[in-house]
């Protein structure tokens, strides 16, 4: 694998994608390896020919498959470009993959939300006064008595092996320090020492594309560390329905399908936790409490629940209520004393992450004279509407992976080198990349910015069609014209690099990308309109619009208005709220009251099912064009 110096030996007939993944080389796919997304586009060379100006493909290479003929232009195929998921290795080769997966950028969490810290899990030290008793049983009773004097009604976990002071310590008459971990009124761990280490909790947000983790100081509520990584389940597809099919034994998954996807996401969670603890040099036993959020499908896959019911109407989850569990029982490398809660689901595809958003934004307690609309934008868009008078409505709509750059020709996750901002002013293209690294691809915010900029300069018309250079208005700068080119019957606009799809490092916007973005934004626009109508409101009844999720920290209001994601609204009433789902989960981590409130939200919310409704289909079609 060129640029990584990775050398792999595999049995003949293994696909290049399987070979790379077997050695941990992160080639991304959005289609599950079925040749439908181009994300694994790779340049194949004969062994020893790296860096040649005119690369020669290996002589043993089979002709392009039908999927490759559909996804790759003739020029690309002639130059040696293939799809890694389609190529079966039968001899030596060197492969160049321009857009490998990277660790995603971390999403911000709001640690300034007010909360009265009364956690359901805590660690504290008590002193057991030495009286000289020599029987261990006596020490047991004294320990329990001391704990119950401190907390009347305290219970002892039956599985807890009490590490008590030795009889010798008690006999010497010395006071003995005991560090106790108490969860939901039950002693779950006890150390025969005064621990100087902090007690930590963690918030884990399991997204369809990425996982984010946040380590929280349980005493102060401060953010101690954060981490993120791609969701390994992307190997089976980028969107929720592809995952549902992959996890369904009767479909394409096979008998171990659900177990495979469950193991994958649990390993991801374990890696995120390992990274969090490493950053603060804490041991696993110091992580005492966790709150999990995620959409309905991720909730089921993590817990190991069948997901077939999400494959057909009414898309009902098998279990909606919140789940309390021991992470160790799910294969997470934490001690049995660590406890976790997975937030409840609201309905259908509106999951536990929506509960977190509602908590963070107080949508169940909306005040004032106008409603608050919250959009958690991602592969599956969750729409929440808080109406004054403690009325809360919700809906969801599948937007596809475009908002997270899935199925986009040069798309990539929000990692270093991803184009995240695009400005077109006076005929000049200005790009900004994550960490200011050299451009390697484009992420979701960059896609929206690019489309908005090209609409402004006339390269894209209101129908979404990309114009040719000769069609642009007189006076269009030459630098804009020269960036437009066409290959394989599809028009493209070069954002960075040479105006050629054969360039390994070029970043461009394709007509296909524009259509994918149109479909995603139309789904959101239609969903918002129908939810408002069901609640008896119009757009004028909405005050603030809160943007959460993958775009929460970087979407620019003027850009989303330009592409028509939502109707016109003064930019000052559109605000980014970062990872609001995780922000709400932090509140529940630190407060028993907020954890209880999460369950109350689930009981009171009014859900509107959009799928299959003729009025949704009509609104979707009407929302596809861009504003003129």
C-alpha positions in Angstrom: 0.0 0.0 0.0 1.9 3.0 -1.3 2.5 5.9 1.1 2.0 3.6 4.1 4.8 1.2 3.3 2.4 -1.6 4.3 3.2 -5.0 2.8 0.5 -7.6 2.8 0.5 -11.3 1.8 -2.9 -12.8 1.2 -4.4 -15.9 -0.4 -5.1 -15.6 -4.1 -8.6 -14.4 -4.8 -8.8 -12.1 -1.8 -10.2 -8.7 -2.7 -7.8 -5.7 -2.4 -10.3 -4.2 0.2 -10.2 -7.4 2.3 -6.4 -7.5 2.1 -6.0 -4.0 3.3 -8.4 -4.3 6.1 -6.8 -7.5 7.3 -3.7 -5.5 8.0 -5.5 -2.5 9.5 -5.1 -0.2 6.5 -8.2 2.0 6.7 -9.8 2.0 3.2 -13.3 3.4 3.6 -16.5 2.2 1.8 -20.0 3.6 2.0 -21.8 0.8 0.1 -20.5 -2.2 2.1 -18.0 -3.3 -0.6 -20.6 -3.8 -3.4 -19.0 -1.5 -5.9 -21.5 1.4 -5.6 -19.8 4.3 -4.0 -16.2 4.8 -5.4 -14.8 5.4 -1.9 -12.3 2.6 -2.4 -11.0 3.9 -5.8 -7.4 2.8 -6.1 -4.6 3.1 -8.6 -3.0 -0.3 -9.3 0.6 -0.7 -10.5 2.9 -3.6 -11.2 5.3 -4.4 -8.4 8.3 -2.1 -8.3 6.8 0.6 -10.5 5.9 3.1 -7.8 6.3 6.7 -8.9 6.5 6.1 -12.6 4.9 8.8 -14.8 3.0 6.2 -16.8 2.0 3.4 -14.3 1.5 -0.1 -15.7 -1.1 -2.3 -14.2 -0.2 -5.9 -13.2 -0.5 -8.4 -16.1 -2.7 -10.8 -14.2 -5.4 -8.2 -13.6 -8.9 -9.3 -14.6 -11.0 -6.9 -16.7 -13.1 -4.3 -14.9 -16.3 -5.7 -13.4 -19.7 -4.3 -14.4 -19.7 -2.3 -11.2 -16.3 -0.7 -12.1 -17.6 0.1 -15.6 -20.5 2.0 -14.0 -18.5 3.8 -11.4 -15.2 4.6 -13.3 -14.9 6.5 -16.5 -13.0 4.9 -19.5 -10.2 7.4 -18.9 -9.9 6.3 -15.3 -9.9 2.6 -16.2 -7.3 3.2 -18.9 -5.1 4.9 -16.4 -5.1 2.0 -14.0 -7.8 3.1 -11.5 -10.0 0.3 -10.1 -12.3 -0.3 -7.1 -10.5 -2.1 -4.3 -13.7 -4.0 -3.4 -13.9 -5.5 -6.9 -10.3 -6.4 -7.6 -9.3 -9.9 -6.6 -5.6 -10.3 -5.9 -3.9 -13.0 -8.0 -0.3 -11.8 -8.0 2.0 -9.0 -6.8 1.0 -5.4 -7.1 1.4 -2.0 -5.6 -1.8 0.0 -4.8 -2.2 3.7 -4.2 -5.3 4.8 -2.3 -5.8 8.5 -2.3 -8.4 8.8 0.4 -7.8 6.4 3.2 -10.0 6.7 6.3 -8.7 8.9 9.1 -9.6 9.6 12.7 -12.5 12.1 12.5 -12.3 15.5 14.1 -13.8 15.6 17.5 -17.2 17.3 18.0 -17.5 19.9 20.6 -19.5 19.3 23.8 -21.0 22.1 25.9 -19.6 21.9 29.5 -21.2 25.2 30.5 -24.7 23.9 30.7 -25.9 24.5 34.3 -26.4 21.3 36.3 -26.6 20.6 40.0 -24.1 17.8 40.5 -25.8 15.0 42.3 -24.5 12.0 40.4 -25.9 8.5 40.4 -22.4 7.1 40.7 -19.6 8.4 43.0 -16.5 7.5 44.9 -15.7 8.6 48.4 -13.4 7.7 51.2 -14.5 6.8 54.7 -12.4 5.9 57.7 -13.1 2.6 59.6 -12.0 3.1 63.2 -9.7 0.3 64.5 -11.0 -1.4 67.7 -8.8 -4.4 67.9 -11.2 -7.1 66.6 -9.5 -10.1 65.2 -12.3 -11.8 63.3 -12.8 -10.9 59.7 -16.6 -11.3 60.1 -16.6 -8.6 62.7 -14.7 -6.3 60.2 -17.3 -7.0 57.6 -20.1 -6.0 59.9 -18.3 -2.8 61.0 -17.7 -1.9 57.4 -21.3 -2.3 56.4 -22.5 -0.4 59.5 -20.1 2.5 58.8 -21.4 2.7 55.2 -25.0 2.6 56.2 -24.6 5.2 58.9 -23.3 7.4 56.1 -26.0 6.4 53.6 -29.2 4.9 55.2 -30.7 2.2 53.0 -27.4 1.5 51.2 -27.2 -1.9 49.5 -24.2 -4.1 48.8 -23.7 -5.6 45.4 -23.8 -9.4 45.8 -21.0 -9.9 43.3 -18.7 -7.6 45.2 -15.7 -9.3 46.7 -15.1 -6.9 49.6 -11.4 -6.1 49.9 -11.5 -5.4 53.6 -8.7 -4.5 56.1 -6.9 -7.5 57.3 -7.5 -8.7 60.9 -3.9 -7.6 61.7 -4.7 -4.1 60.7 -7.8 -4.0 62.8 -5.9 -5.6 65.7 -3.3 -2.9 65.7 -6.1 -0.4 66.4 -5.3 1.8 63.5 -8.0 3.6 61.5 -8.4 2.1 58.1 -9.3 4.2 55.0 -11.8 2.7 52.6 -12.6 4.1 49.2 -16.1 3.2 48.2 -17.8 3.3 44.8 -21.6 3.7 45.1 -23.9 3.5 42.1 -27.6 4.0 42.3 -27.5 3.5 46.1 -25.5 0.2 45.9 -21.9 -0.3 46.9 -20.2 -1.8 43.8 -16.5 -1.5 44.6 -14.3 -1.0 47.7 -10.6 -0.4 48.0 -8.7 -0.7 51.3 -6.9 2.5 50.8 -7.4 6.2 50.5 -7.5 6.8 46.7 -6.0 10.0 45.4 -7.3 9.4 41.9 -10.3 11.2 40.6 -13.5 9.4 39.7 -14.4 9.7 36.1 -17.5 9.2 34.0 -17.8 8.9 30.2 -20.3 9.9 27.6 -20.2 7.8 24.4 -22.0 9.0 21.3 -22.3 6.1 18.8 -23.0 7.7 15.4 -23.6 5.9 12.2 -20.3 7.2 10.8 -18.2 8.1 13.8 -18.0 7.5 17.6 -17.2 10.3 20.0 -16.2 9.9 23.6 -15.9 12.4 26.4 -14.3 11.8 29.8 -15.9 13.8 32.6 -14.6 14.6 36.1 -17.5 13.3 38.3 -16.8 15.8 41.1 -16.6 19.0 39.1 -18.3 18.1 35.7 -15.3 19.3 33.8 -14.2 17.8 30.5 -11.0 15.8 31.2 -10.4 14.3 27.7 -12.2 13.6 24.4 -11.6 11.1 21.6 -13.2 10.1 18.3 -12.8 7.3 15.8 -14.7 6.1 12.7 -17.4 3.5 13.2 -16.0 0.2 12.0 -19.4 -0.8 10.9 -18.9 1.3 7.8 -17.3 -1.7 6.3 -20.9 -3.0 5.9 -22.3 0.2 4.5 -22.6 4.0 5.2 -26.4 4.3 5.9 -28.7 2.8 8.4 -30.7 0.6 6.0 -27.5 -1.0 4.6 -26.5 -1.8 8.2 -29.9 -3.3 8.9 -29.6 -5.6 5.9 -26.0 -6.5 6.8 -27.1 -7.5 10.4 -30.2 -9.5 9.2 -29.5 -13.2 8.8 -32.3 -13.6 6.3 -30.9 -10.9 4.1 -27.2 -10.8 3.1 -25.7 -11.0 6.6 -25.7 -14.7 7.4 -26.3 -16.4 10.7 -23.6 -14.5 12.6 -24.5 -11.2 11.0 -25.8 -9.4 14.2 -22.9 -10.7 16.3 -20.3 -9.4 13.8 -21.7 -5.9 13.8 -22.2 -5.8 17.6 -18.6 -6.9 18.1 -17.4 -4.2 15.7 -19.1 -1.3 17.5 -18.2 -2.6 20.9 -14.5 -2.8 19.9 -14.8 0.8 18.8 -16.3 1.8 22.1 -13.5 0.0 23.9 -10.8 1.8 21.8 -12.4 5.2 22.5 -12.4 4.5 26.3 -8.8 3.2 26.2 -7.8 6.5 24.5 -9.7 8.6 27.0 -8.1 6.9 30.0 -4.6 7.0 28.4 -4.9 10.8 28.0 -5.4 11.3 31.7 -3.3 8.3 32.8 -6.1 6.8 34.7 -6.9 3.1 35.4 -10.0 1.4 34.1 -11.4 1.0 37.6 -11.5 4.8 38.0 -14.1 5.0 35.2 -17.2 4.3 37.3 -20.2 5.5 35.1 -21.1 5.8 31.5 -24.0 7.3 29.5 -24.5 6.1 25.9 -26.4 7.9 23.2 -27.0 7.0 19.5 -29.7 6.5 17.0 -32.1 3.6 17.2 -30.2 1.2 15.0 -26.8 1.9 16.7 -28.6 1.4 20.1 -29.9 -2.1 19.0 -26.6 -3.1 17.4 -24.5 -2.2 20.4 -26.9 -4.0 22.8 -27.1 -7.0 20.5 -30.8 -6.6 19.7 -32.2 -7.8 16.3 -32.7 -4.9 13.9 -35.0 -6.6 11.3 -37.9 -4.5 12.4 -36.2 -1.4 11.1 -36.4 -2.8 7.6 -40.1 -2.2 7.1 -42.9 0.0 8.3 -43.7 1.1 11.0 -39.9 0.8 11.7 -40.6 0.0 15.4 -37.6 -0.7 17.8 -37.8 -3.9 19.8 -37.0 -2.0 23.0 -37.6 1.8 23.6 -37.0 2.3 27.3 -33.6 3.2 28.8 -31.2 0.3 29.5 -29.0 0.0 32.6 -26.1 -2.5 32.2 -22.6 -3.4 33.1 -20.2 -2.6 30.2 -18.1 -5.6 31.1 -21.1 -7.8 30.1 -20.9 -6.3 26.6 -17.2 -7.1 26.1 -16.0 -3.7 27.2 -12.8 -4.0 29.1 -14.0 -2.3 32.3 -14.4 -3.9 35.8 -17.8 -5.3 36.9 -18.1 -2.2 39.2 -18.5 0.1 36.2 -22.1 0.9 35.4 -23.8 2.3 32.3 -27.1 3.6 31.0 -28.2 3.8 27.4 -30.7 6.6 27.0 -34.2 5.6 25.9 -35.4 5.8 22.3 -38.2 8.1 21.3 -39.7 6.2 18.3 -38.8 4.7 15.0 -35.4 6.1 13.9 -35.5 8.9 16.5 -33.1 7.5 19.0 -31.3 8.1 22.3 -29.2 10.9 20.7 -32.4 12.9 20.2 -33.1 12.5 24.0 -29.7 14.0 24.7 -30.4 17.0 22.3 -33.8 17.6 24.1 -32.1 17.6 27.5 -29.3 19.9 26.4 -31.6 22.4 24.8 -34.4 22.1 27.3 -36.8 21.4 24.5 -39.3 19.8 26.9 -39.3 23.1 28.8 -39.4 25.6 25.9 -40.3 29.1 27.1 -41.2 32.3 25.3 -43.8 32.8 22.5 -42.1 30.8 19.7 -41.0 27.3 19.1 -37.4 26.0 19.0 -36.5 23.7 16.1 -33.5 21.4 16.5 -31.9 19.4 13.7 -29.4 16.7 14.4 -27.9 16.4 11.0 -26.3 13.2 9.9 -27.0 10.1 7.8 -30.3 9.9 9.6 -31.7 13.4 10.4 -33.6 13.8 13.6 -36.0 16.7 13.9 -37.1 18.0 17.3 -39.7 20.7 17.9 -40.1 22.3 21.3 -43.3 24.2 21.7 -43.9 26.6 24.6 -46.2 24.8 27.1 -43.9 21.7 27.4 -45.0 20.1 24.2 -42.3 18.2 22.4 -42.6 16.8 18.9 -40.2 14.7 16.8 -39.7 13.0 13.5 -36.8 11.6 11.4 -35.9 11.4 7.8 -33.1 9.4 6.0 -30.8 12.0 4.4 -28.3 9.4 3.2 -24.6 9.8 3.9 -24.0 13.1 1.9 -23.9 15.3 5.0 -21.0 13.2 6.2 -19.5 13.1 2.7 -20.5 9.5 2.1 -21.0 8.5 -1.5 -19.3 11.8 -2.5 -16.7 11.3 -5.2 -13.9 13.0 -3.2 -15.7 12.6 0.1 -13.9 11.8 3.4 -14.6 12.0 7.1 -13.8 15.2 9.0 -10.1 14.4 9.5 -6.9 16.3 8.7 -6.8 17.5 5.1 -10.6 17.5 4.6 -11.8 20.6 2.9 -14.3 22.1 5.4 -14.8 25.6 4.1 -15.1 26.9 0.6 -15.6 30.6 -0.4 -16.0 31.9 -3.9 -15.4 35.7 -4.1 -14.7 37.8 -7.1 -13.9 34.7 -9.1 -11.4 33.3 -6.6 -11.7 30.0 -4.8 -10.5 30.0 -1.2 -10.4 26.7 0.7 -9.8 25.8 4.4 -8.9 22.3 5.5 -9.1 20.7 8.9 -5.8 21.3 10.8 -4.7 23.3 7.7 -3.3 20.1 6.2 -2.9 19.7 2.4 -6.3 19.0 0.8 -7.1 15.2 0.6 -10.8 15.2 0.1 -14.0 17.1 1.1 -16.2 16.6 4.2 -19.8 17.5 4.6 -19.5 21.2 5.5 -17.1 21.7 2.6 -19.7 20.1 0.3 -22.4 22.5 1.4 -20.0 25.5 1.1 -18.8 24.4 -2.3 -22.4 24.0 -3.6 -23.4 27.4 -2.2 -20.4 29.1 -3.7 -21.0 27.6 -7.2 -24.6 28.6 -7.0 -23.5 32.2 -6.4 -21.1 32.3 -9.4 -23.5 30.5 -11.7 -21.6 27.2 -12.2 -24.6 25.4 -10.7 -28.1 26.5 -11.7 -31.3 26.3 -9.5 -32.1 22.8 -10.9 -28.8 21.6 -9.6 -27.3 21.1 -13.1 -23.6 22.0 -13.4 -23.1 24.3 -16.3 -20.3 23.9 -18.9 -17.6 26.6 -19.2 -19.2 27.8 -22.5 -22.6 28.3 -20.8 -21.4 30.6 -18.0 -22.3 34.3 -18.2 -20.0 36.7 -19.9 -17.6 38.2 -17.5 -17.1 35.0 -15.5 -13.4 34.9 -14.5 -11.2 32.6 -16.5 -10.1 30.8 -13.3 -13.7 29.6 -12.8 -14.1 28.5 -16.4 -10.9 26.5 -16.5 -11.9 24.5 -13.4 -14.8 22.9 -15.2 -14.2 19.6 -17.1 -16.1 16.5 -18.1 -15.2 12.8 -18.0 -17.3 9.7 -18.2 -20.3 11.8 -19.2 -20.3 13.7 -15.9 -19.3 17.3 -15.4 -17.0 18.3 -12.6 -15.5 21.4 -10.9 -11.9 21.2 -9.7 -11.6 22.7 -6.2 -7.9 21.9 -5.8 -5.3 20.2 -8.0 -5.1 19.6 -11.7 -8.3 19.6 -13.6 -8.3 15.9 -14.2 -9.9 12.9 -12.5 -6.8 10.9 -13.0 -4.9 13.1 -10.5 -4.3 11.1 -7.4 -4.5 14.2 -5.2 -7.2 16.3 -6.9 -10.3 17.4 -5.0 -13.3 18.1 -7.2 -17.1 18.4 -7.0 -19.0 16.2 -9.4 -22.5 16.5 -10.8 -23.3 13.3 -8.8 -22.3 15.0 -5.6 -24.6 17.9 -6.3 -27.6 15.5 -6.8 -26.8 13.7 -3.6 -26.7 17.0 -1.7 -30.0 18.0 -3.2 -31.6 14.8 -2.1 -30.3 15.2 1.5 -31.4 18.8 1.9 -34.8 18.1 0.3 -35.4 15.3 2.9 -34.7 17.8 5.7 -36.8 20.6 4.2 -39.7 18.3 3.6 -39.4 16.7 7.1 -39.4 20.0 8.8 -42.4 21.2 6.9 -44.5 18.2 7.7 -43.6 18.1 11.3 -44.6 21.8 11.7 -47.9 21.1 9.9 -48.7 18.2 12.2 -48.0 20.4 15.2 -50.3 23.1 13.8 -47.5 25.6 13.2 -45.9 27.5 10.3 -42.4 28.6 9.7 -43.1 32.0 11.2 -43.9 30.3 14.5 -40.3 29.1 14.8 -37.9 31.3 16.7 -34.4 29.7 16.9 -33.1 26.9 14.7 -30.4 24.8 16.5 -28.0 22.8 14.4 -26.5 19.7 16.1 -24.6 16.6 15.1 -21.8 16.2 12.7 -22.0 19.8 11.6 -22.7 21.3 14.9 -19.5 23.3 15.3 -18.8 24.4 11.7 -21.9 24.9 9.6 -22.3 28.5 8.5 -25.9 29.9 8.5 -25.5 31.8 5.2 -24.4 28.6 3.4 -27.3 26.4 4.5 -29.7 29.2 3.6 -28.2 29.5 0.2 -28.8 25.8 -0.6 -32.3 25.9 0.9 -31.7 23.4 3.7 -34.3 25.4 5.7 -36.6 28.3 4.7 -35.3 31.9 5.1 -34.4 32.9 8.7 -32.2 35.7 10.0 -28.7 34.2 10.4 -28.7 35.3 14.1 -31.5 32.9 14.8 -29.6 30.0 13.4 -27.0 28.7 15.9 -24.7 25.7 16.1 -24.9 23.7 19.3 -22.1 21.2 18.7 -22.7 17.7 19.9 -25.8 18.5 21.8 -26.6 14.8 22.2 -23.4 14.3 24.2 -23.9 17.6 26.1 -27.3 16.3 27.3 -25.8 12.9 28.2 -23.2 14.8 30.4 -26.1 16.3 32.3 -27.5 12.9 33.0 -24.1 11.6 34.0 -23.8 14.2 36.7 -27.4 14.4 37.9 -29.8 11.7 39.0 -32.6 14.2 38.3 -31.5 14.7 34.7 -31.2 10.9 34.2 -34.8 10.5 35.4 -35.9 13.4 33.1 -34.5 11.5 30.1 -37.1 8.8 30.7 -39.8 11.4 31.2 -39.0 12.9 27.8 -39.4 9.6 26.1 -42.9 9.2 27.7 -44.2 12.6 26.7 -42.9 13.1 23.1 -45.2 13.1 20.2 -43.8 11.2 17.2 -44.7 11.9 13.6 -43.9 9.1 11.1 -42.9 10.5 7.7 -42.1 7.4 5.7 -44.6 6.4 3.1 -46.7 9.5 3.4 -47.8 10.9 0.0 -47.5 14.5 1.3 -43.9 13.8 2.3 -43.0 12.6 -1.2 -44.7 15.7 -2.7 -42.8 18.0 -0.4 -39.6 16.2 -1.0 -39.8 16.7 -4.8 -40.7 20.4 -4.4 -37.7 20.9 -2.1 -35.1 19.4 -4.5 -34.3 22.7 -6.5 -32.0 25.2 -5.0 -33.2 28.7 -4.3 -32.9 30.9 -7.4 
